Amino acid sequence: MGGGGMGWGLSSWAYGPMLYDWGLASYYNPYYLVPQTVVVDQPVVYDYTQPINPSVAPPDATAVDTADDLFERGREAFKTGMYTAALDFADQALRKLPNDATLHEFRALSLFAMKRYDDAAAALYPVLSVGPGWDWPTLIGLYNNDAAVYTSQLRALESFVKQSPNSASGHFLLGYHYLDQGHGEEALGQFRAASKLEPRDSLSSKLVQSLEKARREALGPAAEAKPAEAAPAPALVPPAAEPLPTVAVRPGNLDGTWSAAPDEHTKITLDLTRPDRFGWTVDHDGASKSYQGVRTQGGGFMTLVQDADPSQPPMVGRLTWKDEDHFTFHLTGTDPNDPGLAFARSR
């Protein structure tokens, strides 16, 4: 199941859920409120306190076929304005494929159409945390290309945000819809508001940085003089891939076992005891995940390619040595202000 991407975005999207799986980033959904009680006949569809992982293999072909059929029925219901039914079909499909990003995005759109904006933001947040959302043709296609219906729903959201200016979830959701239409300038203003109102919304902060960078590249020096809310943005283009710089770094001896603690709940163990191999283990609140693969290093960088899924992008990081027993792993393509992972030699 899939839709087109927005055509621009966060450089970290290249890694998808790997950032969370490997302990390189922490996940928090500021717009999801954990239900205090669970109604037996209305179980929680998905625990949005956890990130989705689209790379997880589906349980079996039958589950995929069933989910596809439910999604198709949901789309047909949506096109006829039966949004409650569309949401129900999306929920049923997600019980079969809980890590399908497209189903979560469709669920968010159904909630948006029903004016359940807080719930829509909660469902959308994990989608944009691991990759881009739909492009405009994909979204408007769900309305049978009837822009009038969509516009009326968008105006309702705009009215809600105007009447509730302190709703961070409303600003976040409106920013997504502006971005989907290609209105980067307006989206920038909404994501700025969301990040200011909800400091724990790290995704909006990253989107602001990405949009500001795209804006500077598109407008040049004029970008500094023009306020973000002044006018619709020009067409935003994805930033060109930058070659890895040559870094003059005193090479250290990587052989051995290393540990890092990105937060109080997470410990990472990096096993580099075997030549050209690595083992990466993440322990988070008692749950453990391990990855093995091939490593290469040179020019101040280390590249890790996992065995289990070579289709996943390699982890490429710049190494900054403090001394023989301490180095920092700065993942390329992510926020340049990220402090990186500080590893200490264990043995």
N, C-alpha and C positions, 0 to 999 in steps of 0.2 A: 504494500500500500504506500503510495507516495504522492507528493505534490511538488511543484517546482519551488526552488529556493528564491529568496529575495534578490539574489544577484550581488550581494555585498555582505559584509558581516564581520563577526569577531574572528580574529585569527585563531583563537583557541577552539573554534568550532571544528577545525581540522582534526582535533584529537577526540571530539565527541565525548562519550562517557568515560574514556580512558583516564581523564584527569581526576575523576572521582574514584574510579576503581583502583587506581594506583596510589591514591592518597596525596596526589599533587594539588588537589583543590578540595575544599570543604563545601558541602552543599547545605543550603538552608533556604526553604521556601517561605518568605515572610507573609505570603497571602493565604496560606493554608492554615485553617483553624482545626485542630484535632477534635473530632466529635467527642463530647463528654459522655454521651450515651449512644449505643448502637441499637437501632430497631431491628428485630430479628428478621423481618421480611424485607428490610431495606439495608442490606449490608454495605459497608464502605466499598466503593468501586475500586479505589486505588489509594494507597497511603502516600499522599503527596509530600510527606516529610522526607521521602527518599527520591533520589533521581531516577529517571527512566534510563534504560539501557537498550537502545534499539539493536545493538549488535548481538544480543542474546538470541540464540537459536530458538525458534518456536518449539513447543512440546512435541507436536506431530503434524502431519499433513492434514489430518481431519480437523484439528483446531484452526488451522489457517483457512481451510475451505469454509468452515462454519463462520469464522469471523468475517471473511470476505462477503459472504451472503448477508450477514447482519449489517455490515457497513453499507452495502448496496441498498438494502431496505431503508437504512437510516438516511442515506442521501436522497432517496426518492421521497421520503416523508418530509425532509427538510425543504425540498424544492416546492412542495405544496403547502408550506407554512405550518406543517404539523411538528412543531419544534419539540414538544414534550415527547412525542413518539420517537423523533430522531435521537433525542438524548437517551431514551430507554434502549434503543438499538445500539447506540455507542457504548453504553454501559455493559450490555450483554457481550458485545464484541471484545471489550477490554478484559472481561473475565477470562476470555480465551487467549488473548494476546496482550497482556498487561504492559509490555514494553514497546508497543507500537506507537511511535510519535504522531503519525497521521491520525490515529484514532483519538489520541488525547487532544490534538488540535481541533478535530471535528467536534469533540465534546465541548471544548471551550467556545467554539462558534455557536453551538446550540444554546449554551448558557447565555452567551451574549445576546442572541436573538430573543431570549426569554427575559432579558433585563436582569439577569442574576450576575451582576458584574463582578462581585467579590469572588464568587465561585469560578467564573470564567477566568479571572486573573490567576487564581490558584492552579487551575488546570493547564493554563498556558505557560506558566513560569518554567516548569521542567522541560517543556518542548524547546523553548528558546535557550535553555541552559546547555543543551547538547547539540543544537544545530539550528539552521535557519527555518523559518516558517514557510508557508505557501507564498507563491507569487500571486499577483493580482488576477491573472486569468483563472488560476485554480480556485481562488476564493469566490470570485463572481460567478464562476461556473456552477457553484452550488446553489446559486439563486436563479438558475436558468438564464444567466446573463441579464437579469432584470435589475438594473442599477437603481431604479426607483425604490424597490423594496429594501435593498441594502442601505441606501442613503437615508431612508426614514429611520432605520435602526441605528445608524451612525449618529444621526442628529439627536436621537434619544440619549445616546451615551454622552455626546457633547453637552447636552442639557444637564445631565446628571453631574458631570464633572464641574460644570459652571456653578451648579447649586451646591455641590459638595467639594469645594476646592481643596479640602484637607484629606480627600480620599486618595491615598497613594495607589491603591489597586485600580481605581478609575483612571488615573493618569497613565499607569502602566499599560492598561488595556487599550486606551485610546492611542498611546504611542505606537503600539503594535499595529493597529488598524491604519494609522497614518503612514507607517513605514511600508505596510503591505501595498498601499496605493502609490508608493513612490514619493510621498511628501516628507522627505528627510528632514527638512527644516522644522516643520511642525512636530514631527516625531521627536526631534532633539529636545524641544521645549517640554514635551510631556514626560520624557524619560528623566530630564533634569528635575522636574517637579517631584516625580516619584522617588528618586534617589534622595532628595532633600527631606521629603516627608517621612520616608522609611529608610533610615541609614543602613538597615540590614539587607536592603535590596542591592546586593552587589552586582546583579545582572544589569540593572538599569544604569548603574555607574559605568560598567564596561561598555554598554551600548552608547552612552554619552561620549565616551572617549573615542569609540570607533567612528561615530557620526561626525564628531568634531574633526577627526583626522581626515575623513573623506571630504568634509566641507572645505578644509584648508587646501587640500589637493585640487579640488574643483575650482575654487575661487581665487587661490593665491593670496596675495597681500590684502585683497579686499575682504577676506574672511574675518580679519580682526576688527574691522570697522563696522561690519554689518551685524546687528543683533539677531539672535537665533530665531525669534518669532516674527521677523519682519515680513518675509515673503516665502512662497513655496521654494523649496530647494531645487537646484539644477539636478540633472540626472547624476546619480551617484554611481561611481564605477568602483569595482573591487580594486584595492591597492595592489600594485605590482609586487610580485614576490621578490624579496630582497635576498641576495646571496649572503651566505654566512660570512661574517667578517673574519679576517685572520687576526687572531688575538695572541699577543705576545704573553705567554703564561709560562712560568717556571713549571715544568712537568713534575708531577708528584708520582709516587708509587701507589697505584690503585689496587694492587693485589692485597686481598684481605677481606675482612667483613666490616661493614659500615652500618651505622644506625642514624636515624633522624626522627624527630618528633615534631611534625608540623603543627600539632595542637595537643591538648592534654588528653584527648581520647584516642589518638592515633600514633602508632609507632611503625616505622618503615625500616626493614633490614635489607641491606644490599649486599649480596654475596658475590664477591669478585675473586674467589679463591682459585677458580679454574681459568686457564688461558682462553681468551676470546669468548668466554661465556659469562652469563650473569644469572643471578636469582634475585627476585624482588618480592618480598613478602610484606603485606600490609596487615597489621593487627589493629582493628578498630572496635573498641568496646567489647572485646572478647571474640569477635568474629575475625577470621583470618582468610586472606586470599594470597595466592602465590603465582608468580609468573616466571618463566624461564626463557632463555633465548640466547642470541648471539650479540656480542658487543664489539664495537670498534672504537678506537679513540685516536686523536691526533689533532694538532693545531689548536689545542685548548678546548676541544669538544669531545663528548662521548655520545655514541649512538647505540640505542638498545632496540633490538628487533625480536619480538616474542615468537616462540616456536608455535604455540597453539593456534595463533591466528595471524599469519604473515600478511593478510590483507589489511590489518590495522596499520595505521601510520607509525613509523618508528618514533621513538622518543629520542629527540636530539637536544642535548643540553650543553651549555657552556660551563666549564669548570673554573672556579675561582678558588685558589688555594690560600688558606690562612697559614698553615704550616703542614708538616708531613702527616699529621693526624687529623686534619680538618679541611674540608673543602665544601663549597656551595655549588649545587646543581641548579643552574638557571635554564629552565625550559625555553627553547626558542619559539618565537611566534606567539608568545603570550604577553601579558601586561609588562612593559619594561620596568614598571615600579614594583613588580613582585619581588620580594626578597629572596625567593628561591628556597630550596631545601638545604639546610645546613647539616652535613653528614660528619660524624665523628668516628674514628676507627674504633672498632670493638675488639678486634684481635687480628 
